[in-house]
Amino acid sequence: QVQLEESGGGSVQSGGSLRLSCVVSGDTATGSWCMARFRQAVGKEREGVAAIAKDGTTSYADSVKGRFTISQDSAKNTLYLQMNSLNTEDTAMYYCAALPGVKNTYVVVATKQYTRFGYWGQGTQVTVSS
């Protein structure tokens, strides 16, 4: 069983920054795992934002490239999403996810294939005001 505890959301003005954290507990050391961040805005489908594989390979949705950075601290079992230059379109509930057996980070962010797969955190709200 894998559990994910999220923190770091909040309200910020356009152009501001936030860092989301996700502490992962459980056995993710065995096998292939992809850690990812998804988001869902009101009235929209859940979408992949950023993903990182065990080997450190990362992928980002086009809408956040150059602004968001996903990283992981293995010693702390923590996944981070640094979000800079936030705009109102980034307003959404953000979710942390652990995807077992997944190696292809591009597929995670470019398709809807994994939006209901794996283990998920409780979500954290990010609100960006103009």
Buried (B, 14 or more C-beta within 10 A) or exposed (E): EBEBEBBBBEEBEEEBEBBBBBBBEEEBEEEBBBBBBBBBBEEEEBBBBBBBBBEEEBBBBEBBEEBBBBBBEEEEBBBBBBBBEBEEEBBBBBBBBBBBEBBBBBBBBBEEEBBEBBBBBEBBEBBBEE
